[in-house]
Amino acid sequence: MSSPSKRREMDLMKLMMSDYKVEMVNDGMQEFFVEFRGPTESIYQGGVWRVRVELPDAYPYKSPSIGFVNKIYHPNVDEMSGSVCLDVINQTWSPMFDLVNVFEVFLPQLLLYPNPSDPLNGEAAALMMRDRPAYEQKVKEYCEKYAKPEDAGVTPEDKSSDEELSEDEDDSGDDAILGNPDP
């Protein structure tokens, strides 16, 4: 196993052990989805996004490709494709960084400190610079409309086994399975 593939495996395991829900695409470790929550005490708080991550063959020497799957209103995220414009990912990536850095530092920083002078979403950048309260309101509307847990693909089956069944689900589930008794 080559060094980049060992590193890819190690970084992915570290991400999975850091309380992030990770959903693999196919059997490889090149492409996966991560559940990402908006930073607390921000206008994105409460939002849940499904983030697509693609690792190039040369990872960690080459940066991962990051994109939001469900919509987010932000000057540095393309509204249609979900592509992220983030210096540290796109230009100044270093092998010293890992996937946990992306989700614990880089993406939260991007949401907390948007850069309207380098926009991928020109409308969001213009609104942010022209009318900050209207921009913040639109961010919150997008969070409510597009960034609920179900929008990020979080379903009851995705929960861990200890959270899976509540008392109510237990009782109603039996009736649905058993049906009516024979006469």
C-alpha positions in Angstrom: 0.0 0.0 0.0 1.4 3.3 -1.0 1.8 6.2 1.4 -1.0 8.4 0.0 -3.5 5.5 0.3 -2.4 4.8 3.9 -2.9 8.5 4.7 -6.3 8.6 2.9 -7.4 5.6 5.0 -6.1 7.1 8.2 -7.7 10.5 7.6 -11.0 8.9 6.8 -11.0 6.8 9.9 -10.1 9.9 12.0 -13.0 11.7 10.4 -15.4 8.8 11.2 -14.2 8.7 14.8 -14.8 12.5 15.2 -18.6 12.2 15.5 -19.2 12.9 11.8 -21.6 10.8 9.9 -19.7 9.6 6.8 -21.4 7.7 3.9 -19.1 6.0 1.5 -19.8 6.0 -2.3 -19.1 2.6 -3.8 -16.3 0.5 -2.1 -13.4 2.9 -2.6 -12.2 5.6 -0.2 -12.1 8.3 -3.0 -15.6 9.6 -2.7 -18.0 10.0 0.3 -20.6 12.3 1.9 -20.3 13.9 5.3 -23.0 15.3 7.4 -22.0 18.9 8.3 -23.8 21.1 10.8 -23.7 24.9 10.8 -21.5 26.5 13.5 -23.3 27.2 16.8 -24.0 30.9 17.5 -24.0 31.7 13.8 -26.7 32.5 11.3 -26.1 28.9 10.0 -26.8 27.3 13.4 -29.4 24.5 13.1 -28.6 23.9 9.4 -27.5 20.4 8.4 -25.7 19.9 5.0 -24.7 16.8 3.1 -21.2 17.6 1.9 -19.6 15.6 -1.0 -15.9 15.0 -0.6 -13.8 13.6 -3.4 -10.2 12.7 -2.7 -7.8 12.8 -5.6 -5.3 10.0 -6.2 -2.5 12.4 -4.9 -4.2 13.2 -1.6 -2.9 14.5 0.8 -0.5 16.2 -1.5 -3.5 17.5 -3.6 -6.5 19.0 -1.9 -9.9 17.3 -1.6 -12.8 18.5 -3.7 -15.6 19.8 -1.4 -19.2 20.6 -2.4 -22.5 21.2 -0.6 -25.2 18.8 -1.9 -28.2 20.6 -0.4 -28.5 24.4 -1.0 -26.7 27.0 1.1 -26.8 30.8 0.7 -23.3 32.0 1.0 -21.1 34.3 -1.1 -18.3 31.7 -1.4 -20.5 28.7 -2.4 -21.9 28.3 -5.8 -25.7 28.0 -5.4 -26.2 25.6 -8.3 -23.2 23.2 -8.0 -22.4 23.6 -4.3 -18.7 24.1 -5.1 -16.8 25.8 -2.3 -14.4 28.8 -2.9 -12.0 28.5 0.0 -8.4 29.5 -0.3 -7.1 26.9 2.1 -8.7 24.1 0.1 -8.2 25.5 -3.4 -4.8 27.2 -3.3 -3.0 26.9 -0.1 -3.7 23.2 0.8 -0.8 21.4 2.6 -0.3 17.7 3.4 -0.2 18.9 7.0 -4.0 19.4 6.8 -6.4 16.5 7.1 -10.2 15.9 6.6 -11.0 16.7 10.2 -9.4 20.2 9.6 -11.8 20.6 6.7 -14.9 20.0 8.8 -13.8 21.4 12.2 -11.9 24.5 11.0 -12.1 25.4 7.3 -15.8 25.0 6.6 -17.0 26.6 9.9 -14.6 29.5 9.3 -16.0 29.9 5.8 -19.5 30.1 7.2 -18.5 32.4 10.0 -16.4 34.8 7.9 -17.6 35.0 4.3 -15.5 36.8 1.8 -17.8 38.8 -0.5 -14.8 40.1 -2.5 -14.1 36.7 -4.0 -17.7 35.4 -4.7 -19.0 32.3 -6.3 -22.5 33.5 -5.6 -22.5 37.2 -6.7 -26.1 37.8 -5.5 -25.3 36.7 -2.0 -22.1 38.8 -2.0 -23.9 41.9 -3.2 -26.7 41.5 -0.7 -24.2 40.9 2.1 -22.3 44.1 1.3 -25.5 46.2 0.6 -27.9 45.0 3.3 -26.5 42.7 6.0 -29.8 42.2 7.8 -31.5 41.1 4.6 -28.6 38.8 3.8 -28.8 37.2 7.2 -32.5 36.7 6.9 -32.0 35.0 3.5 -29.4 32.7 5.0 -31.8 31.7 7.8 -34.6 31.1 5.2 -32.3 28.8 3.2 -31.4 27.0 6.4 -35.1 26.4 7.2 -36.0 25.5 3.6 -33.0 23.4 2.5 -30.8 22.5 5.5 -33.1 20.4 7.7 -31.7 17.0 8.7 -33.9 15.2 6.1 -32.5 17.5 3.4 -29.0 16.3 4.2 -30.1 12.7 3.9 -30.4 12.1 7.6 -33.1 9.5 8.1 -34.1 7.4 11.2 -32.2 4.5 9.7 -29.0 6.6 9.8 -29.1 6.9 13.5 -27.0 4.6 15.6 -28.6 1.4 17.0 -29.0 2.8 20.5 -31.1 5.7 19.2 -32.9 3.7 16.6 -36.1 2.6 18.5 -38.1 4.8 20.8 -41.0 3.4 22.9 -43.6 4.8 20.4 -41.9 3.3 17.4 -41.7 -0.1 19.1 -45.4 -0.4 19.7 -46.7 0.9 16.4 -44.1 -1.2 14.5 -45.5 -4.5 15.9 -49.1 -3.7 14.8 -47.9 -2.9 11.2 -45.9 -6.1 10.9 -48.5 -8.4 12.5 -51.6 -7.1 10.8 -55.0 -8.4 11.7 -55.5 -11.9 13.2 -57.2 -14.5 11.0 -60.9 -15.1 11.8 
